[in-house]
Amino acid sequence: MSQQTASLEVRNLTRTFGDKTAVDDVTFTVEPGKMTGFVGANGAGKTTTMRMIMGVLVVHGGEVLWDGRPITAADRARFGYMPEERGLYPKQGILDQLTYLGQLRGMTRKDAAREATRMLERFGLGDRLKDKLESLSLGNQQRVQITASLLHAPTALVLDEPFSGLDPVAVDSMVDLLRDRLREGVPVLFSSHQLDLVERLCDSLVVLSDGKIMAAGTREELKSRGPRRYRVATPPDAGWLRDEPGVRVVDVDGAHAVLELEGEGTQARLLERAVPRGLTEFTPLVPSLTDIYREVTR
Ligand SMILES: Nc1ncnc2c1ncn2[C@@H]1O[C@H](COP(=O)(O)OP(=O)(O)OP(=O)(O)O)[C@@H](O)[C@H]1O
C-alpha cells in the first residue's frame, strides 16, 4: 500500500447539550502516521468530540477536515471507528459478524473473512471463530471490537478507550496491529484514561478539560513548554535555595531540592552561588507526559 499523507483536523469544534457546552472551541490535528492520545477526566468531552468527527453527532460549531478539506460521508466510511458503546452483536458468531461488517465497508466476502481470520489468529482467537461474542471474556471481546475497526484497511482510526479492560499482552498485540497502520501513514486518535499507556504509545497528546483544550502538540513540544525543573544537591542542606531570587523551590529533602527557575540568567547565577556550597548535582528534569497532564489540568 502506498504511503498516506492525509491528516485529520478539528477546527473550533463546538457542541452543546441544553445549557452545557460539552465541547468548546476545540482545535487540534492528528498527523498522518502519528498516534495521538486524547486524554481528560470523565466528562471532559472526548467521546462527544469523537462522535462529531465520525458524524454520529451533529456539529454545533466549527468543522472537521480530512486532507485539508471538509470531511464527507465517503471519507468517514473509510475510517475505522471504535465507539464507546462498541456495537457488535453479543449473540452472533464473531467471524460471521466481522465478515458482514467488512462487506458493509466494501470488501468482498472472501477478503473480509480472510482478513478477519488473520487478525483474530494474531490475537490468539483462531480457535474461537465460530463462537458467539458473548461467550468470550471481556478482554477478548475488546480484541474482536478492535478487529472490526481495522478490518477494511481504514484511512484513519478513531478509537474510544480501545485499551480499557485489556491485559498487557492484549495491549501489546493491539498496539502491533496499530503500528502496521501507522507505518502506512494512517492517523490514529485514541482516548484513554491510562496515562502510563499514553506515555508509552503516543507521539502527540491532546488534553481536554471541561470541553476545552488545555494542551495539544507533540511530546517534544509539550515537554519544552512550561518551567524547566532541575534537581540540585548541596550537602548537607539545600534549604538556602529558598531565599534565592528567580528560584521556586518545588521540594527540599535534606541535601536535595527540586527547583523551577524563572528569568534570564538565573541558571548561571545559581550555579555560581551553588558551587562554593559544595554542589554535587545539577540535573535538568524532563517531564513525563503524566507530569504535563497533571500540570495542565491542575
Ligand atoms: N447525549 C447527551 N446528552 C446530554 N449530555 C451529554 C450527552 N452526551 C454527553 N453529554 C455531556 O457532555 C459532557 C462530555 O461528555 P463525554 O462523554 O464527551 O466526555 P468524555 O470525556 O468522553 O468522558 P468519559 O471519559 O467519562 O467517557 C458530559 O458532561 C456529558 O454528561
The ligand as a MOL file (V3000), in Angstrom:
LIG
                    3D

  0  0  0     0  0            999 V3000
M  V30 BEGIN CTAB
M  V30 COUNTS 31 33 0 0 0
M  V30 BEGIN ATOM
M  V30 1 N -26.3590 12.8430 24.7260 0
M  V30 2 C -26.0490 13.6620 25.7270 0
M  V30 3 N -26.9720 14.4070 26.3440 0
M  V30 4 C -26.6500 15.2560 27.3390 0
M  V30 5 N -25.4020 15.4570 27.7970 0
M  V30 6 C -24.4230 14.7450 27.2100 0
M  V30 7 C -24.6800 13.8130 26.1460 0
M  V30 8 N -23.5060 13.2700 25.7630 0
M  V30 9 C -22.5470 13.8090 26.5650 0
M  V30 10 N -23.0990 14.7000 27.4250 0
M  V30 11 C -22.3620 15.5100 28.4170 0
M  V30 12 O -21.2730 16.1110 27.7600 0
M  V30 13 C -20.1120 16.1200 28.5980 0
M  V30 14 C -18.9670 15.4180 27.8790 0
M  V30 15 O -19.2170 14.0160 27.8370 0
M  V30 16 P -18.2900 12.9970 27.0580 0
M  V30 17 O -18.9350 11.6660 27.1410 0
M  V30 18 O -17.9660 13.5440 25.7260 0
M  V30 19 O -16.9710 13.0220 27.9480 0
M  V30 20 P -15.7350 12.0250 27.9560 0
M  V30 21 O -14.5070 12.8950 28.0470 0
M  V30 22 O -15.8160 11.0840 26.8220 0
M  V30 23 O -15.9380 11.2680 29.3290 0
M  V30 24 P -15.5700 9.7270 29.7510 0
M  V30 25 O -14.0870 9.7010 29.9080 0
M  V30 26 O -16.3040 9.5760 31.0340 0
M  V30 27 O -16.0790 8.8310 28.6510 0
M  V30 28 C -20.5420 15.4640 29.9030 0
M  V30 29 O -20.9040 16.4710 30.8250 0
M  V30 30 C -21.7520 14.6420 29.4960 0
M  V30 31 O -22.6200 14.4710 30.5810 0
M  V30 END ATOM
M  V30 BEGIN BOND
M  V30 1 1 1 2
M  V30 2 1 2 3
M  V30 3 2 2 7
M  V30 4 2 3 4
M  V30 5 1 4 5
M  V30 6 2 5 6
M  V30 7 1 6 7
M  V30 8 1 6 10
M  V30 9 1 7 8
M  V30 10 2 8 9
M  V30 11 1 9 10
M  V30 12 1 10 11
M  V30 13 1 11 12
M  V30 14 1 11 30
M  V30 15 1 12 13
M  V30 16 1 13 14
M  V30 17 1 13 28
M  V30 18 1 14 15
M  V30 19 1 15 16
M  V30 20 2 16 17
M  V30 21 1 16 18
M  V30 22 1 16 19
M  V30 23 1 19 20
M  V30 24 2 20 21
M  V30 25 1 20 22
M  V30 26 1 20 23
M  V30 27 1 23 24
M  V30 28 2 24 25
M  V30 29 1 24 26
M  V30 30 1 24 27
M  V30 31 1 28 29
M  V30 32 1 28 30
M  V30 33 1 30 31
M  V30 END BOND
M  V30 END CTAB
M  END
